Amino acid sequence: TEAITVGGETLPTDVVERFPRYENSGYSRQVSYIDQTIHQVRRIEFFDRRGDHLKTLDLGDYREYGDGIWRAHRLVMTNHQTGKSTDLVYGDFEFGVGLTDNDFVRGVLERQY
């Protein structure tokens, strides 16, 4: 258990360390921090093949849609080796809009544009 601060909010989290099964992965491991209240990932730290801390992904502004469907609306990826970062900010999500698997067939998707 470890407290972390994401987006100005300090949260108690469970820490999970993951190792790739794919031998040619660009990462040697990941450390995930999972919010103990809503059980969603709040941070992932990525380590390069040498074991150095490469990137951190912070996930914030979680909103609940329906019964227990949580989505992060702000994702910030920071590269600690280059000093650069990328922010992704999402609007509202919609669920249960009546789409089927057939709506995602290549021909159907091409007709939409």
C-alpha positions, 0 to 999 in steps of 0.5 A, spaced: 500 500 500 502 506 498 499 513 497 500 517 491 498 524 488 495 524 481 492 531 479 492 534 486 488 528 489 492 524 494 490 517 494 491 510 498 493 505 492 495 498 492 501 497 488 502 491 483 508 489 479 508 486 472 513 483 468 512 482 460 511 475 458 514 477 451 521 477 451 522 482 446 518 487 450 521 494 450 520 494 457 523 490 463 517 491 468 511 496 470 509 498 476 501 499 477 498 503 482 490 501 483 485 506 487 483 502 493 476 506 493 474 505 486 479 500 484 481 503 478 489 504 475 491 511 477 498 510 475 503 506 471 510 506 471 514 503 465 521 501 466 526 500 460 530 494 458 536 496 463 531 497 468 531 505 468 525 509 470 522 511 463 515 513 463 509 514 468 502 514 466 497 518 470 490 517 470 485 522 473 478 525 473 475 519 473 467 519 472 462 513 473 458 511 467 452 507 470 453 501 475 460 501 476 463 503 469 469 508 471 473 512 465 479 516 466 478 523 462 485 525 463 491 521 461 498 524 462 504 520 460 511 523 462 517 521 459 523 522 464 528 520 460 526 526 454 523 531 459 517 531 454 509 529 456 503 528 453 496 530 455 490 526 453 483 529 455 476 526 454 469 528 453 463 524 455 463 517 454 456 514 451 454 507 453 449 502 451 448 506 444 445 500 440 452 498 436 453 491 434 459 487 432 457 489 425 457 496 426 465 495 426 466 491 420 471 495 415 466 496 409 461 499 414 466 504 417 469 506 410 462 508 408 461 513 415 467 517 412 
